[in-house]
Amino acid sequence: MRFDDNFLDEIKSRLRLSDVIGRTVKLRRQGREYAGLSPFTKEKSPSFFVNDDKGFYHCFSSGKHGDLISFLQETERLSFPEAVERLAAEAGVPMPAQDSRSAEEDRKRASLGDWLEMAAKWFEAELRRPAGREARAYLERRGLPESEWARFRMGFSPQGRTALKDYLVAKGAQPAALVEAGLLIAPEDGGAPYDRFRDRVIFPIADARGRVVSFGGRAMDPQARAKYLNGPETGVFHKGRLVYGLAEARKLASAGDVGAPFVVVEGYMDVIACQRAGVAAVAPMGTALTEEQMELLWRSHAEPTLCFDGDNAGRRAASRAIDRALPLLKAGRSFKFAIVSGGKDPDDVLREQGPAALKAQLAQTTPFVEALFVRERDLEPLDTPERRAGLKARLRAAAAAIQDKDLAQAYRDDLLGRYDGLFPSVRPERDGGFARPGRGGPAGRGGWRGARELAGPFPETKATRGGPSIEHTAAALAQAALADPHRLDDHLETLQRHGFGDPGLIDLAREIIRLRLDADVLDSEGLQRHLAGRGFGPLLSEIDKAAAKSGAPFLIPDASLATARSQWSHAFEVMTRMAALESAIQAAKSDLAGREGMAAIERMKAERDGLKRAVKTGTIWTDGGS
């Protein structure tokens, strides 16, 4: 359902953001805003800010930013329509009326849902009747005791060809409606419909709200044509858009610790095993993960763990997931991989070794980039130049498949760095505390590989002073970069053009980049020793003095590394944006083109001045510098 902007604005106008967030996050007033500990990461110092006037929250430690609706989506794992409906009810705003066609479709879906729910209760009852004796024994053998059956709504479909049909028709159902719900099969020759599930253990499939939309059945007869059978696509069930166990997994994820895994496994019993062990888990119901399912998973967790079997089928499933996920990857959303040891399923580990062992094995994960590299590396022997060149080409192609340009570059750097590590031709030599790689040697850490292509040539740089006064925030950025050079990894091109946002620091920035391109290892002490030797000593002293007056929170000694890097990146973007605007304004003045040119200059000046005010007043640290 689509929602009108006026409808959404009405909800937001009736609910105060800090009141809604304050139910789950302890907030305290701080100027025009509220501050608290991040609900998305573990931290000791508050980096989560709520601004009622602007209607948004921002979390510096995780980088998450959003409004009232997105907060519920992030913290309670709700879809957009679910969050809107929840907030509308709370605000007392009636949901918008639907057109007649949509209303009729909703009534039809509701009717199908009623019959599906009635079928689920009938299956549950049949499991406990005499006909379900073998099914009960099967569940006991699989380590699922009777005390857990109700939690997962386990059921049984008896052998009778029309047992379920007869029950539901007696309750008033039309056979055509039961066919549409996926409960009956209508023969192509026009014969009477009959039960789809017969002599099977039944696993109800629910949507994100916990409403039954279909069923999966495990055959009791070992000679059955299909060991597992899922319901067909219907008006309420779309296999490629849903995963088994989602509603329960979201409950576990919301109640668990920040950073707890969200696992994707292969089978119904594996999901149940994980959830019994307290691990949020789902399964794609026997199909390869679709793009829609991936989007659904990312709404529940930023980095779900894919746990496939270690056999050939499991490896193929993992490979398909890699290919489908690559174009969709972004900063803050990816996948990890885990393989349960010994060729076992999660269900086997829970029964044989207990919940602690299962959790421990699922915690041993491989990052997406490593899984991708290993797949390409192991595709063929690398015993000839042609095959090695083929590997490099595949790695470049894989990185290029990522639509996010920044992430694509980071993947290219990482993958080619791993490639170089396979074939080192010259042992690096140490020189003044830095390792200088040979022509075929390692590419170094972080995102520096390929930086020469981004930033152009870097000639030897002579030290220059920062002028009569270095801007305090720019000095703080420089000081933090000298202490932790790898925080510059994602900002090379901007650093080359605008330094740290102060013209007096551009030569220093370029010397740091030039040195880093020639060095495999860049530590803070060695970097500052080199810069002092190049005549930058007086400038470094000026930087220290100016940084002490900046009030930059990322310089606080007890700030976590993740929080400090996030705050530093935000300040770096603000300062270099100001520098870029200043350069653009000067260029526009020399190439003025009538009223339009003047209007463009005024717009740039307004943005620049707004950023300057944010830096001067310190609101850069709270409201994003706007």
Secondary structure by P-SEA (a helix, b strand, c coil): ccccaaaaaaaaaaccaaaaaaccccccccccbbbbcccccccccccbbbbccccccccccccccccaaaaaaaaccccaaaaaaaaaaaaccccccccaaaaaaaaaaaaaaaaaaaaaaaaaaaaacccaaaaaaaaaaaccccccccccccccccccccaaaaaaaaacccaaaaaaaccbbbbcccccccccccccbbbbbbccccccccbbbbbccccccccbbbbcccccccccccccaaaaaaaaaaaccccccccccccaaaaaaaaaacccccccccccccaaaaaaaaaaccbbbbbbcccaaaaaaaaaaaaaaccccccccbbbbbbbcccccaaaaaacccaaaaaaaaaccccaaaaaaaaaaaccccccaaaaaaaaaaaaaaaaacccaaaaaaaaaaaaaaaaaacccccccccccccccccccccccccccccccccccccbbbbbcccccccaaaaaaaaaaaaccccccccaaaaaccccccccaaaaaaaaaaaaaacccccaaaaaaaaaaacaaaaaaaaaaaaaacccccccccccaaaaaaaaaaaaaaaaaaaaaaaaaaaaaaccccaaaaaaaaaaaaaaaaaaaaaaaccccccccc
